[in-house]
Amino acid sequence: MFCTRCGASIADNSVFCPSCGATVQRPPSAAQPVAGPPPIAGTPPVPPAPYGFTSVPVAPLPYASWGSRVLAYIIDMLIVLVLVIPLALIAGIMGMGGAMFHSLAPLGHVFGSGCCCALALFPVVQIAFGIYNRIYLPSIRGYSIGQGVAKIKLVDAFGNLLPQSTLWLRLLVQVLLGMVPVVGWLDLLWPLWDERRQTLHDKAVNSYVIDFPPAVAMP
Amino acid sequence: MKRGLAQLVTGLLMLTGLAAARVTMRADTKDVWLLGHRTAAACTFRQHFGVPCPNCGMSRSLILSMHGNLHEAMLLNPAGPLLIAGIIGAALLLLGGAASRNQTRVARWMLPSVLIYAVIYVAVLIGHWLFEIL
């Protein structure tokens, strides 16, 4: 069997992982063995662990390549850009109008206020779309719009979808790391040398990004 | 690309970038020079709102830190020396990770370090900013 925390191979009767020291997770009742994680298409099914221990399919998970993750990231960013461009155009037109009709008090104020409103909507649109695309969609189907195009999926160590609380924490860690120059890039580059191709914000919540065939994943 | 090679390249690029910035840039408490030419970049946030943004003084602070003027750098923006120390530390960790055979141990050690560092960095950045505007 494997440790649920670090993935190291451990003896079936172990209480603690000799590699990382984590307590071996057991099911609520040892008499009723827990079924193994749902099989992922294209990978061999993982046999249930003996003695009812929960095994982790560390080896069989088809971890997504760094290129697929970057593609998904770029697509999600482009969608934000597409949403923001109309706002930028509105803000620009309103700003120009405000400058042109500066002498006409009511009209100039209307244009000026419109420009400010459009600019204020920038972060609102980004945050709202981020919550929908990075929290809501992965919680119900496992992938954001960009991840769906790149045919990759966000799961836990057992291949299950992540709950919203975990997705919030994952996003929070990513935002925190992104606030530090260089560290944000390091976080995105981390799958290049990580054995499970996780980013640091993946590691923080023990999530994995895997490949999936569209026939299985499309609801 | 092999995992160790990716770490090695990233770590070396970070150190090379720092070295290149140190050679090509210099600063005092007022201005920044790039290849001997004074740059005239002003903070848009400060121009519009009349108060500094959290990153005000960061360019000068970073360059002064790279040249060893830590006291002046700390006065301009204390996040500057912290960022330089973080970049050097991360680069050395990556180079160490490239040489290490136990990648899992490196990753396990790296994650809490980076998280703690990020929290400290953001706290210093925001704390200094609040101190400046209040």
Boltz contact constraints between the chains, C-beta under 6 A:
constraints:
  - contact:
      token1: [A, 6]
      token2: [B, 104]
      max_distance: 6.0
  - contact:
      token1: [A, 176]
      token2: [B, 118]
      max_distance: 6.0
  - contact:
      token1: [A, 177]
      token2: [B, 118]
      max_distance: 6.0
  - contact:
      token1: [A, 179]
      token2: [B, 122]
      max_distance: 6.0
  - contact:
      token1: [A, 180]
      token2: [B, 118]
      max_distance: 6.0
  - contact:
      token1: [A, 180]
      token2: [B, 121]
      max_distance: 6.0
  - contact:
      token1: [A, 182]
      token2: [B, 87]
      max_distance: 6.0
  - contact:
      token1: [A, 183]
      token2: [B, 118]
      max_distance: 6.0
  - contact:
      token1: [A, 189]
      token2: [B, 10]
      max_distance: 6.0
  - contact:
      token1: [A, 192]
      token2: [B, 6]
      max_distance: 6.0
  - contact:
      token1: [A, 193]
      token2: [B, 3]
      max_distance: 6.0
  - contact:
      token1: [A, 193]
      token2: [B, 6]
      max_distance: 6.0
  - contact:
      token1: [A, 193]
      token2: [B, 7]
      max_distance: 6.0
  - contact:
      token1: [A, 195]
      token2: [B, 103]
      max_distance: 6.0
  - contact:
      token1: [A, 200]
      token2: [B, 111]
      max_distance: 6.0
  - contact:
      token1: [A, 200]
      token2: [B, 114]
      max_distance: 6.0
  - contact:
      token1: [A, 203]
      token2: [B, 111]
      max_distance: 6.0
